[in-house]
Amino acid sequence: MPTVADTILDLKAKALDGRSVDLSQYKGHVVLVVNVASECGLTPQYTGLEAIYRQYRDKGFRILAFPCNDFAGQEPGTPEQIQQFCATKFDVSFDLLEKVAIKGPNKHPIYAFLTAVESNPDFAGDIEWNFGKFLLNKQGKVVARFHPKVTPDSPEVTSQIEALLAE
């Protein structure tokens, strides 16, 4: 699937509240892209996501969380319900983007880019489950991919974030 984007920073999305988001605003930041769900066994990872966001945000780290209902219907909520859940249960302050499809014929362009061999040859492939993670360097290049069960606050993830922030 050929793409005109060089990085996902060339693409656009919508925030959970419907505002348009030009991902070029994240150039110069280390970014973790993650698909999230409110009713998944891995949902407690929101705690780790918020912890690393608060730890590294002042150094140029950002999280782009995309709610997704593609796996066993584990994100059935409306944007308002998702926002409320994230705020009250996990005090989320990182960027929550629109609920998107990350597989199948309606796959969002960001996930089409992340999973296609043509655009992301080193880390392509279908998303396995909720809380799959892609780590991008300051230029928007994918430099790591983490399985959903790898917690965001694990040394495996944080050591790479720290290395990228130091560049």
N, C-alpha and C positions, 0 to 999 in steps of 0.2 A: 504494500500500500504506500505509494509515494506521497510524500508530504512536502509542503512548501516551507515549513518551519525548520529552522536549524536547531532550535531548542524550544522547550515548552514556554520559555519567556517570550516567544514570538506569538503566543496564543492568547486568547481571551476566555474568561469564564464569567460567571455571575456569583455574587456573594449570596449567602443564604437569604438575605433580605431583598434580593432581586437587583441590587446595584450591579452595573457592569464593572468588571475587574480586568484591567489590562495587566497581564502578568509581567510585562516589561518593568513594572515598578519594583520587582524583586531582584533585578540585576544588581550585582554587588553584594547580595546576601547569600548565605548558605540556606538552602531550603529543603525541608522534608515534606514530601507529598504522601498523603496517607488516605486510604478509603476507610471510612468509619461507619459504625452502626450502633444503635442504642440498645438493641436486644440480643447481642451476641455474647458468647462466653468470654470473648476477648475485650468487651467494652471497658473493663477496668483499666485498660491501657490508656484511657483518657487521662488518668492520674499521672502516668509517666510522661505522656505528651506534654501536659501542662507543666510538669516539673522541669523538663528539659527546656521548654520554651522560656520559662521564667529565669532559668539559670543562664541561658545564652542569648536571649533577645537583645540585650544591650550591646552585645558584641557583633550583631548582624545576623542572627539566626531567625528564620521564620518557618512556620508550619502552615501548610495548606491542607486542610482537612475537607474531604469530599464525602458527605454522607452517601450511602449506596444501599439499595434494597435488592441487589442482585443475588445475594446468598441467603437462601431459606427465608426470605422476607423479613430479615432482621432489622430493617430500618423502614417501618411502615409510616412513620410520622410525617406530618406536614412541616414545612420550614419553621413555622412558629413553634410547633411541638419539639422539634429537634433543638432549636435555640434555647427553649425553656429547659429542656432536659440537660443540655450541656452546661448551662449557667447554674442551675440549682444543684445538680448532682456532682459536677466536677469543676465548677468555677472557671470554665474555659475562657481564656482571653486571646488565644491564637485565632487565626483566620478560618472561619467556617464558610465554605463555599456551597454552591447549590448542590442539591441532591442529584446525582447523575448515574447513568448506566456506565459500567466499566467493562462490560463484556456484551457480546451479541451485536446485532445489526444497528442498535441505537447507541453504541459506545460513544462517549463524549470524546471530542477531538484530543483533549489532553491525554486521556487514557489510550486512545488510538496511537498517539505519538509514543507514549511510554512503553507500550507493549509490542510495537511493530519492529521487526528486524531491520527494516530500511532506515528507520529514524533512531533506533536505540539498539544497535546490534549487540552490545555487550550485556545488556540486561533485559532483552525482550522476552516475551512470553506472557501467557495469560496470567491474570491475577488469581491466586489460589483461594483467597478467602478475604473476609474483612480484616482490616488493619495491615494490609500489605504496604510496604514503605519503599519509597525511592528517595535517595539523597542526591541533591544537586549541588554542584560547586557554585562559586560566585558568578560564573559565566552562564549558568543554567544547564550545564552538561551533567547528565546522570553519571555518578561515579560509584554508586553502590545501590544494591537492592536488598531488602531484608524481608524474610519470610514473616507472615502474620504473627507467628508465635514468638518472634524475637521482640522483646519488650523495648520500647523506645528509650528507656533509661538504662539499658544494659551497656556494659563497657564496649561491647561490639559496635554499638551505634554511637555512643558519646565520644569514643576515642576518634572516630572518623569525623564527627562534627568539629571537635576541637582542632584536629589537624587542618581541616578546611578553613576554619576561622583564622588560623594562624598564617595562612598563605597570603 
